[in-house]
Amino acid sequence: MIKNWSLSDKIFAGLIILMLSGKIIWTWFELNHPLVLQWTASWTAIGVISLLSIAVYRLSTQTGFPSLWDDRLSIRQRFLIPIGFGMAVASI
């Protein structure tokens, strides 16, 4: 089954696994750093976020959005424009 996954599918699965492993590590080592304490995601919230993001990811492939690692997008389009937009919004 995983052999049929595209590169974008593998990247998306990696992001979900990264989010879950972060929560597992924070729970296992009982980290009390202020940045960790500000994140209020419970296991239920992480499950809901994961399921909704899978649904949105699957639907986005049907609407014509480019895949996560589309060869037609340049590095500027993939990273610099969203980072610049995020910094502009964050500065407000």
C-alpha positions, 0 to 999 in steps of 0.5 A: 500500500505504501509503495503506491504513495506519491512523494506528497503522500509520504511528506504529508504522512511524515508531518502527521507522524512528526506531530504525534511524536512531538506530543509523545515526547512531551508527554513521556518526558513531562516537559514543563517549558513555557512553549510546550505549556502554551500548546493546549492540544490534547490527544483528542484535538490531535486526533481530530486535527489529523483526521480533518487534515487527511480529509482536506488533503484528499479533497485538495488533490481533486480541486486542482491545487498543486501537490505538496512537492510539485515540480512546477513550483519554484522554491520562491513560490513554495517557501519565500512567498508564504514565509513573507506573507506569514511574517507580514500577518504576524507583524500586525 
